[in-house]
Amino acid sequence: MRKTAKVFAAALVCIGLMPTVSSAVSASLASGETPVGPRAFRSSTEAEGTKAEVSAQDGKLAETSNVGELIEYFIIFYPSISPNGDGVQDSSLVKIRPAKSCNSFSLTLEDTLSGSTIDTILSLANPDTIEYKDVWDGKDSLGAMLPEGCYKLHLHASSDSTTENFYSFVFVDTTTPTVHLDSIEPGIYTPGVPGTPEKIKLYYTNSGFSAKDSLRADVIDADGNAEEVPVAGKVDGHYSVEWSTSENAPDGFYTVSFVASDNAGNKSISNGTFEVDTAPPAIAFIDSIPTSTNHPAELVKGSCFDRNGVKDLALVWCNADTIPPDTTYMSGDTLIWTLNIADSIKANGSYIEKQYSLKVLCNDTFGHENTKAFTFTIDITPPPAPVLHPIPSSSLESEITISGSVDESEADSIVVYYTSGVDTVSISIPLLAESFSATVELSEETTTIWAVAKDKAGNVSAPSNFFTVKYSKEDAYSFPEVFRGADHFVIYTKEQAQSVEIEIFSIDGRLVRRMQDSRPATKFDLRWNLRNDDGEPVKNGPYLVVFKTSFGSSRRVDKKLIAVVR
């Protein structure tokens, strides 16, 4: 049916039934062509636009009839339709725009051979010069689906002095050109491997094809990239096409997609998959040994995976001879192996300090080889102990900063320990240089502080020197007796104070500077820049400092002597 319809359409063109125009044709429609049952139509109020603009706007699959005196444009979008409900070219859109006022125009669907009217699509009296639209869905005036074939759209327009007729062919085509991917050889393609096929061969069959139908084939790789494959045959028959890629192509499963389609929107798709194997087996170490350790695992475990199988597993210990694994077993497509190295890393029950290496080699069934190695060092010598710098034995602060040093070439980190009540707290410090420091929170009464060094292998040094610090809350002052530059007055209170005020007097009783801190606290820190309240530098000599500490309803006053010496 499909081929017959298309051949017949071509014959119609040959016998001169293509669209024609007559700007002064007086022939009227025959009585058998009288419009019947005009269907509803949609109109638009567009007043601008030419045929070329409309055609460019609405797409390429359009057929435009020659224009005349009465009709500016007559356009059919998708003259070939496949009204099968798949949403692709199920109907044709028709656009008509009168060039000027006319008495009437009508658009009818006619039988190509007999010329009889099948349906009246549009019928208007005194139409405006605007664009009119309607959709033909492949049915007759009663709503019945028309059989496959070629039909004629007839546009008739008339005015008092002119009659014009325009014709264009439309096609109902519900026969789908079919393509079937028969086979792919080989199913596993290994480009670049000697002794294996250099190309993939795709075998496919076409049926229901005609000259204007199209066929496309694509190969989509494992990364989702598509490559079009030139196809040999676009008519009915059995065909094959070859495709190849390089040994660097993505490894994995590829998809072949053949798509056959026609002008009416009918489409058939045939897909298949094949495998491209370009990757060697994947090698992994399970619970691998750290690069530096003082207690290595004595059983090394690893795996080799390839979806097409692995073979020729070999282990090389410390760059010596190849040795077999102690055990192997398969878990799906993964080969699991173990190797006991206890006898190689111990002597008389103790670890032998040195560097060790293990290299794994294996192939897949197509000869792709992979290797993977790791090295580790057994180190059982602890680093030297760190040295803590001296710190005060008592503190009015709740925190104290400790510092120390250690040979950084031997140690990797420092752990500072201190007692907090009945607990021991630790602080880990990565060692970036020879010296280190840490802030320790002091508990009331006594805190003991010490440190150890650790190396990359996990060895721990002997403890450092120990310090004991006594921390107690009490009313006290901390400041230098001699100010040689800007410095601080620090006031501690056992109970929370509301504010602190400091007044500094010269030896003759003159007020030099007043400073205050009005906030609830148990520690106050006021900085003196050796200037008076007017911002002028003070003179060298003795000064009286008066501390006034407020506790809500009470106040404590203390006096201290200092000196300024520059």
C-alpha positions as CSV (number, residue, x, y, z in Angstrom):
1,M,0.0,0.0,0.0
2,R,2.8,2.4,1.0
3,K,4.8,2.0,-2.2
4,T,1.6,2.2,-4.4
5,A,0.5,5.4,-2.8
6,K,3.8,7.1,-3.3
7,V,4.2,5.9,-6.9
8,F,0.6,7.1,-7.6
9,A,1.4,10.5,-6.1
10,A,4.4,10.8,-8.4
11,A,2.1,9.9,-11.3
12,L,-0.3,12.7,-10.4
13,V,2.5,15.2,-10.6
14,C,3.5,13.8,-14.0
15,I,0.0,14.2,-15.5
16,G,-0.2,17.9,-14.4
17,L,-2.4,17.8,-11.3
18,M,0.1,20.0,-9.4
19,P,-1.3,23.2,-7.8
20,T,-2.4,25.8,-10.4
21,V,-3.5,29.4,-10.3
22,S,-5.7,31.5,-12.6
23,S,-6.1,35.2,-11.8
24,A,-9.0,35.5,-14.1
25,V,-10.6,32.1,-14.3
26,S,-14.4,32.1,-14.5
27,A,-14.9,28.4,-14.1
28,S,-16.9,27.7,-11.0
29,L,-17.0,24.6,-8.9
30,A,-19.1,21.8,-10.4
31,S,-22.3,20.9,-8.6
32,G,-20.6,17.7,-7.3
33,E,-18.0,19.9,-5.6
34,T,-20.4,22.0,-3.6
35,P,-19.0,22.4,-0.1
36,V,-20.8,20.3,2.5
37,G,-20.7,20.5,6.3
38,P,-18.0,23.1,6.8
39,R,-16.1,22.4,10.0
40,A,-15.2,25.0,12.6
41,F,-12.0,27.0,11.9
42,R,-9.7,29.2,13.9
43,S,-8.8,32.7,12.6
44,S,-6.2,35.2,13.7
45,T,-6.3,39.0,13.5
46,E,-2.7,39.3,12.3
47,A,-2.6,42.2,9.8
48,E,1.1,42.1,9.0
49,G,3.4,39.4,7.5
50,T,4.2,38.0,4.2
51,K,4.1,34.5,2.9
52,A,7.9,34.2,3.1
53,E,7.9,35.4,6.7
54,V,5.1,33.0,7.7
55,S,6.8,30.1,6.0
56,A,10.1,30.9,7.7
57,Q,8.4,31.1,11.1
58,D,6.6,27.9,11.0
59,G,9.1,25.4,9.7
60,K,10.5,23.6,6.7
61,L,7.9,20.9,6.2
62,A,5.5,23.3,4.5
63,E,4.1,23.5,0.9
64,T,3.2,26.9,-0.4
65,S,0.9,27.5,-3.3
66,N,1.5,30.2,-5.9
67,V,-0.4,33.4,-4.9
68,G,-2.9,35.3,-7.0
69,E,-4.8,38.5,-7.0
70,L,-7.2,37.4,-4.3
71,I,-5.0,35.2,-2.1
72,E,-1.8,36.4,-0.5
73,Y,-0.6,33.0,0.7
74,F,-1.9,29.4,1.0
75,I,0.4,27.3,3.1
76,I,0.2,23.6,4.2
77,F,2.4,22.5,7.0
78,Y,3.2,18.7,6.9
79,P,1.5,17.8,3.6
80,S,2.2,14.1,4.5
81,I,0.6,13.0,7.8
82,S,0.3,9.8,9.8
83,P,-2.9,10.2,11.9
84,N,-2.1,7.3,14.2
85,G,-2.2,9.2,17.5
86,D,1.5,9.1,18.3
87,G,1.7,12.9,18.4
88,V,4.1,13.2,15.4
89,Q,2.6,14.7,12.2
90,D,-0.9,13.5,13.1
91,S,-2.4,16.5,11.2
92,S,-1.7,19.2,8.7
93,L,-1.9,22.9,9.6
94,V,-3.3,25.1,6.8
95,K,-2.9,28.9,6.7
96,I,-4.7,31.1,4.3
97,R,-4.6,34.9,4.0
98,P,-6.7,36.9,1.5
99,A,-4.8,39.6,-0.4
100,K,-7.8,41.8,-0.6
101,S,-11.5,41.8,0.0
102,C,-13.4,39.1,-1.9
103,N,-17.0,37.7,-1.9
104,S,-16.0,34.3,-0.5
105,F,-13.4,31.5,-0.4
106,S,-13.6,27.9,0.5
107,L,-11.1,25.1,1.1
108,T,-12.2,21.6,0.3
109,L,-10.6,18.2,0.4
110,E,-11.2,16.2,-2.8
111,D,-10.7,12.8,-4.2
112,T,-7.7,13.0,-6.6
113,L,-9.2,10.8,-9.3
114,S,-12.9,11.7,-9.3
115,G,-12.6,15.3,-8.0
116,S,-15.6,14.7,-5.7
117,T,-15.6,16.6,-2.4
118,I,-14.7,14.6,0.7
119,D,-14.8,17.4,3.2
120,T,-15.2,21.2,3.4
121,I,-12.5,22.5,5.7
122,L,-13.2,26.2,5.4
123,S,-16.1,28.2,3.8
124,L,-16.3,31.9,4.4
125,A,-18.4,34.7,2.9
126,N,-16.8,38.2,2.7
127,P,-13.6,37.2,4.6
128,D,-11.4,39.8,6.1
129,T,-7.8,40.3,5.0
130,I,-6.4,38.4,8.0
131,E,-4.8,35.0,8.4
132,Y,-7.1,32.0,8.7
133,K,-6.0,28.7,10.2
134,D,-7.4,25.2,10.4
135,V,-6.1,21.7,10.9
136,W,-6.8,18.7,8.7
137,D,-6.5,15.4,10.6
138,G,-6.9,12.9,7.9
139,K,-10.7,12.4,8.3
140,D,-13.7,13.0,6.1
141,S,-16.7,15.2,6.8
142,L,-18.3,12.5,9.0
143,G,-15.1,12.1,11.1
144,A,-14.1,8.8,9.6
145,M,-10.4,8.1,9.0
146,L,-9.5,8.2,5.3
147,P,-7.6,5.3,3.8
148,E,-3.9,5.7,2.9
149,G,-3.4,7.6,-0.3
150,C,-3.1,11.0,-2.1
151,Y,-5.8,13.7,-1.7
152,K,-6.2,17.1,-3.2
153,L,-6.8,20.4,-1.3
154,H,-8.8,22.8,-3.4
155,L,-8.9,26.5,-2.5
156,H,-11.5,28.5,-4.4
157,A,-11.8,32.3,-4.0
158,S,-14.1,34.7,-5.9
159,S,-14.8,38.4,-6.1
160,D,-17.2,40.4,-8.4
161,S,-14.6,40.3,-11.2
162,T,-12.2,37.4,-10.5
163,T,-12.3,33.7,-9.6
164,E,-9.2,31.9,-8.5
165,N,-8.5,28.2,-7.8
166,F,-5.5,26.8,-6.0
167,Y,-4.6,23.1,-5.6
168,S,-2.2,21.2,-3.4
169,F,-1.7,17.5,-2.7
170,V,-1.8,16.0,0.8
171,F,-1.0,12.4,1.8
172,V,-2.3,10.0,4.4
173,D,0.4,7.6,5.2
174,T,0.2,5.2,8.2
175,T,2.7,2.6,7.0
176,T,5.9,2.7,8.9
177,P,9.2,1.9,7.2
178,T,10.7,-0.8,9.4
179,V,14.4,-1.4,10.2
180,H,15.5,-4.4,12.3
181,L,19.0,-4.8,13.8
182,D,19.6,-8.5,13.2
183,S,23.0,-9.1,14.9
184,I,26.2,-7.5,16.0
185,E,29.5,-9.3,15.4
186,P,31.6,-9.7,17.5
187,G,29.6,-9.1,20.8
188,I,32.8,-8.2,22.6
189,Y,35.0,-5.9,20.5
190,T,38.7,-5.5,21.5
191,P,40.2,-2.8,19.3
192,G,44.0,-3.0,19.0
193,V,44.3,-6.6,20.3
194,P,46.1,-8.8,17.9
195,G,44.1,-11.8,16.6
196,T,40.7,-10.2,17.2
197,P,38.4,-8.5,14.7
198,E,39.5,-5.0,13.7
199,K,35.9,-3.8,13.1
200,I,32.3,-4.4,14.4
201,K,29.8,-5.6,11.8
202,L,26.2,-4.5,12.1
203,Y,23.6,-6.6,10.2
204,Y,20.2,-5.1,9.6
205,T,17.0,-5.6,7.5
206,N,14.8,-2.9,5.9
207,S,11.1,-3.4,4.9
208,G,8.4,-1.1,3.8
209,F,10.9,1.4,2.5
210,S,10.4,3.8,-0.4
211,A,12.7,6.3,-2.1
212,K,12.0,9.3,0.1
213,D,12.3,7.4,3.4
214,S,15.3,8.0,5.6
215,L,17.5,5.7,7.6
216,R,20.1,6.6,10.3
217,A,22.4,4.6,12.5
218,D,24.3,5.8,15.5
219,V,26.7,4.2,17.9
220,I,26.6,5.6,21.5
221,D,29.7,4.9,23.5
222,A,30.0,4.1,27.2
223,D,30.3,7.8,28.0
224,G,27.2,8.8,26.1
225,N,28.9,10.2,23.0
226,A,27.1,9.4,19.7
227,E,28.7,8.8,16.4
228,E,26.7,8.5,13.2
229,V,27.5,5.4,11.1
230,P,27.0,5.7,7.3
231,V,24.4,3.2,6.2
232,A,24.5,1.3,3.0
233,G,21.0,0.4,2.0
234,K,17.8,2.6,2.2
235,V,15.5,0.3,0.4
236,D,14.0,-3.1,1.3
237,G,16.6,-5.8,1.9
238,H,19.3,-7.2,4.1
239,Y,22.4,-5.1,4.7
240,S,25.5,-4.8,6.9
241,V,27.7,-1.9,7.9
242,E,31.1,-1.8,9.6
243,W,32.2,0.4,12.5
244,S,35.5,0.7,14.3
245,T,37.2,2.7,17.1
246,S,40.7,3.0,18.7
247,E,42.2,1.1,21.6
248,N,41.8,4.4,23.6
249,A,38.1,4.4,23.3
250,P,36.0,4.4,26.5
251,D,35.7,0.9,28.0
252,G,32.2,-0.5,28.5
253,F,28.8,-1.2,26.9
254,Y,27.9,0.6,23.6
255,T,24.5,1.1,22.1
256,V,23.6,0.8,18.4
257,S,20.4,2.7,17.3
258,F,18.9,2.4,13.9
259,V,16.0,4.8,13.1
260,A,13.8,4.6,9.9
261,S,11.4,7.4,9.2
262,D,9.3,8.9,6.4
263,N,7.9,12.3,5.5
264,A,4.6,11.6,7.3
265,G,6.3,11.2,10.7
266,N,6.2,7.4,10.9
267,K,9.2,6.0,12.6
268,S,10.7,2.7,13.7
269,I,13.7,2.2,16.0
270,S,15.8,-0.9,16.5
271,N,18.5,-0.9,19.2
272,G,21.2,-3.3,20.2
273,T,24.2,-3.4,22.5
274,F,27.7,-4.7,22.3
275,E,30.8,-4.4,24.5
276,V,34.0,-2.6,23.9
277,D,36.9,-3.9,26.0
278,T,39.8,-1.5,26.1
279,A,40.6,-1.5,29.8
280,P,42.9,-3.9,31.7
281,P,41.8,-5.5,35.0
282,A,41.3,-3.3,38.0
283,I,43.7,-4.1,40.8
284,A,43.0,-3.1,44.4
285,F,44.6,-3.8,47.8
286,I,42.1,-4.7,50.6
287,D,43.1,-3.2,54.0
288,S,46.4,-2.1,52.6
289,I,49.4,-1.6,54.9
290,P,50.3,2.0,55.8
291,T,53.4,3.4,54.2
292,S,55.1,3.5,57.6
293,T,54.1,1.2,60.4
294,N,55.4,-0.5,63.5
295,H,52.9,-3.3,63.4
296,P,52.0,-4.3,59.8
297,A,49.3,-6.8,58.9
298,E,51.0,-10.2,58.3
299,L,48.3,-11.2,55.7
300,V,48.1,-9.0,52.6
301,K,44.8,-9.2,50.7
302,G,43.9,-7.9,47.3
303,S,41.5,-8.2,44.3
304,C,41.6,-8.2,40.5
305,F,38.4,-7.4,38.6
306,D,37.5,-7.6,35.0
307,R,33.9,-8.2,33.7
308,N,35.4,-10.5,31.0
309,G,37.5,-12.5,33.5
310,V,41.1,-12.3,34.8
311,K,44.1,-14.7,34.4
312,D,47.8,-14.9,34.9
313,L,47.9,-13.5,38.4
314,A,51.5,-13.0,39.7
315,L,53.0,-11.4,42.7
316,V,56.5,-9.9,43.0
317,W,57.8,-9.5,46.6
318,C,60.6,-7.0,47.2
319,N,61.6,-6.9,43.6
320,A,62.6,-10.6,43.8
321,D,61.2,-13.6,41.9
322,T,57.6,-13.9,41.0
323,I,55.6,-15.9,43.7
324,P,52.1,-17.3,43.6
325,P,49.5,-16.1,46.1
326,D,48.7,-18.4,49.1
327,T,45.0,-18.5,48.3
328,T,42.7,-17.4,45.5
329,Y,38.9,-17.5,45.0
330,M,36.4,-15.9,42.7
331,S,33.6,-13.6,43.9
332,G,31.5,-12.9,40.9
333,D,33.9,-11.4,38.3
334,T,36.5,-10.5,41.0
335,L,39.5,-12.6,41.8
336,I,40.4,-12.4,45.6
337,W,43.9,-13.3,46.6
338,T,45.9,-13.5,49.9
339,L,49.6,-13.6,50.7
340,N,51.1,-14.3,54.1
341,I,54.3,-12.2,54.6
342,A,55.0,-13.0,58.3
343,D,58.1,-15.1,57.5
344,S,59.5,-12.2,55.4
345,I,59.1,-9.4,57.9
346,K,60.0,-11.1,61.2
347,A,63.1,-12.6,62.6
348,N,63.1,-14.4,66.0
349,G,59.6,-13.0,66.6
350,S,60.6,-9.4,66.0
351,Y,59.9,-7.2,63.1
352,I,62.8,-6.4,60.7
353,E,63.2,-2.7,60.2
354,K,63.4,-2.0,56.4
355,Q,61.4,-1.0,53.3
356,Y,59.3,-3.7,51.6
357,S,57.4,-3.8,48.3
358,L,54.7,-5.9,46.6
359,K,53.8,-5.7,42.9
360,V,50.7,-7.4,41.5
361,L,50.4,-8.3,37.8
362,C,47.3,-9.8,36.0
363,N,45.7,-9.9,32.6
364,D,42.2,-10.2,31.3
365,T,41.1,-12.9,28.9
366,F,41.9,-10.7,25.9
367,G,45.5,-9.9,27.0
368,H,45.1,-6.4,28.5
369,E,47.7,-6.3,31.3
370,N,47.8,-4.2,34.5
371,T,50.2,-3.8,37.3
372,K,49.9,-2.1,40.7
373,A,52.5,-1.9,43.5
374,F,52.8,-0.5,47.0
375,T,55.7,-0.1,49.4
376,F,55.8,0.2,53.2
377,T,58.5,0.6,55.8
378,I,58.6,-1.2,59.1
379,D,59.9,1.2,61.8
380,I,59.9,0.1,65.5
381,T,62.3,2.8,66.9
382,P,60.6,5.4,68.9
383,P,61.4,9.1,68.4
384,P,63.3,11.1,71.0
385,A,61.3,12.6,73.9
386,P,60.2,16.3,73.5
387,V,61.5,19.0,75.9
388,L,59.0,21.4,77.5
389,H,60.1,24.9,78.2
390,P,59.8,26.1,81.8
391,I,56.5,27.6,82.9
392,P,55.4,29.4,86.2
393,S,54.5,27.1,89.1
394,S,51.4,29.2,89.9
395,S,48.9,31.1,87.8
396,L,46.0,33.5,88.3
397,E,44.8,32.7,84.8
398,S,42.5,29.7,84.0
399,E,44.7,28.9,81.0
400,I,48.4,28.6,80.4
401,T,50.4,28.3,77.2
402,I,53.1,25.7,77.1
403,S,55.8,25.3,74.5
404,G,58.6,22.9,73.7
405,S,60.8,21.4,71.0
406,V,61.6,18.0,69.5
407,D,63.6,16.7,66.5
408,E,61.1,17.1,63.7
409,S,63.0,14.6,61.5
410,E,62.2,11.9,63.9
411,A,58.7,12.9,65.1
412,D,55.4,13.5,63.2
413,S,53.2,14.8,66.0
414,I,53.1,15.8,69.7
415,V,50.6,14.8,72.3
416,V,50.3,17.1,75.3
417,Y,48.8,15.5,78.4
418,Y,47.5,17.4,81.5
419,T,45.5,16.4,84.5
420,S,42.1,17.9,85.1
421,G,40.7,16.8,88.4
422,V,40.8,13.0,88.3
423,D,40.9,12.9,84.5
424,T,43.8,13.1,82.1
425,V,43.2,15.2,79.0
426,S,45.3,15.0,75.8
427,I,45.9,17.5,72.9
428,S,47.3,16.3,69.6
429,I,49.5,18.7,67.7
430,P,50.7,18.0,64.1
431,L,54.4,18.8,64.1
432,L,55.3,21.3,61.4
433,A,58.6,22.6,62.8
434,E,61.0,21.8,65.6
435,S,59.1,23.9,68.1
436,F,55.4,23.5,69.2
437,S,53.0,25.1,71.6
438,A,49.6,24.4,73.1
439,T,47.1,26.1,75.5
440,V,46.2,24.1,78.5
441,E,43.1,24.6,80.7
442,L,44.0,24.7,84.4
443,S,41.8,23.1,87.0
444,E,41.6,24.7,90.5
445,E,44.4,23.7,92.7
446,T,47.1,21.7,90.8
447,T,47.6,20.6,87.2
448,T,50.4,18.4,86.0
449,I,51.6,18.8,82.3
450,W,53.8,16.6,80.2
451,A,54.1,15.6,76.5
452,V,55.2,12.7,74.2
453,A,56.3,12.6,70.5
454,K,54.9,10.1,67.9
455,D,56.3,9.2,64.5
456,K,54.5,8.2,61.3
457,A,54.9,4.5,62.2
458,G,53.0,5.0,65.4
459,N,56.0,4.7,67.8
460,V,55.7,6.8,71.0
461,S,58.6,8.4,72.7
462,A,59.4,8.5,76.4
463,P,57.6,11.3,78.4
464,S,59.0,14.8,78.4
465,N,59.9,16.7,81.6
466,F,56.9,17.3,83.9
467,F,55.6,20.6,85.2
468,T,53.0,21.3,87.9
469,V,51.0,24.5,88.0
470,K,48.8,25.8,90.8
471,Y,45.8,27.9,89.8
472,S,43.6,29.7,92.4
473,K,41.0,32.4,92.2
474,E,42.0,35.4,94.4
475,D,42.1,39.2,94.4
476,A,45.4,40.3,92.8
477,Y,47.1,42.7,90.5
478,S,49.6,42.1,87.7
479,F,51.6,44.9,86.2
480,P,55.3,45.9,85.8
481,E,56.8,47.9,88.6
482,V,58.8,49.8,86.0
483,F,57.0,50.9,82.8
484,R,59.6,51.3,80.0
485,G,56.9,51.5,77.3
486,A,53.1,50.9,76.9
487,D,52.0,48.0,79.1
488,H,49.0,46.6,81.0
489,F,47.4,46.7,84.4
490,V,45.6,43.3,85.0
491,I,43.2,43.1,87.9
492,Y,41.9,39.8,89.2
493,T,38.9,39.4,91.5
494,K,37.8,36.3,93.3
495,E,34.2,37.3,93.0
496,Q,32.7,39.0,90.0
497,A,33.2,42.7,90.0
498,Q,31.0,45.3,88.2
499,S,33.7,47.7,87.1
500,V,37.3,48.8,87.6
501,E,38.7,52.3,87.6
502,I,42.4,53.2,87.6
503,E,43.7,56.7,88.6
504,I,47.4,57.5,88.1
505,F,48.8,60.5,90.1
506,S,52.2,62.2,89.8
507,I,54.3,62.3,93.0
508,D,53.0,65.9,93.7
509,G,49.4,64.6,93.8
510,R,48.3,65.8,90.3
511,L,45.9,63.5,88.4
512,V,47.7,62.3,85.2
513,R,45.4,59.6,83.8
514,R,42.1,58.0,84.5
515,M,41.1,54.7,82.9
516,Q,38.1,52.4,83.5
517,D,36.4,49.2,82.4
518,S,32.7,49.0,83.2
519,R,31.6,45.4,82.6
520,P,31.0,42.5,85.0
521,A,34.1,40.2,85.1
522,T,36.7,38.6,87.3
523,K,39.6,39.8,85.1
524,F,40.2,43.3,83.8
525,D,42.9,44.3,81.4
526,L,43.7,48.0,80.9
527,R,46.5,49.2,78.7
528,W,48.5,52.4,79.5
529,N,50.3,54.0,76.7
530,L,52.3,56.3,79.0
531,R,50.3,59.4,78.1
532,N,48.1,61.7,80.2
533,D,44.4,62.4,79.7
534,D,45.3,65.1,77.2
535,G,47.3,62.6,75.1
536,E,50.7,64.0,76.0
537,P,53.6,61.7,77.0
538,V,54.2,61.6,80.8
539,K,57.6,62.3,82.3
540,N,60.0,59.7,83.8
541,G,59.6,59.3,87.5
542,P,57.5,57.7,90.2
543,Y,53.7,57.6,90.1
544,L,50.9,56.5,92.4
545,V,48.3,54.1,91.0
546,V,44.9,53.9,92.7
547,F,42.8,50.9,91.9
548,K,39.0,51.2,92.5
549,T,37.1,47.9,92.2
550,S,33.3,48.0,92.5
551,F,31.2,45.1,93.7
552,G,27.7,46.5,93.4
553,S,27.1,48.0,96.9
554,S,30.7,47.8,98.0
555,R,34.1,49.0,96.6
556,R,37.7,48.1,97.2
557,V,40.5,50.6,96.9
558,D,44.2,49.7,96.6
559,K,47.2,51.9,96.0
560,K,50.5,50.9,94.3
561,L,53.7,52.7,93.3
562,I,55.2,52.4,89.8
563,A,57.9,54.1,87.9
564,V,58.2,55.3,84.3
565,V,61.7,54.9,82.9
566,R,62.4,55.3,79.2
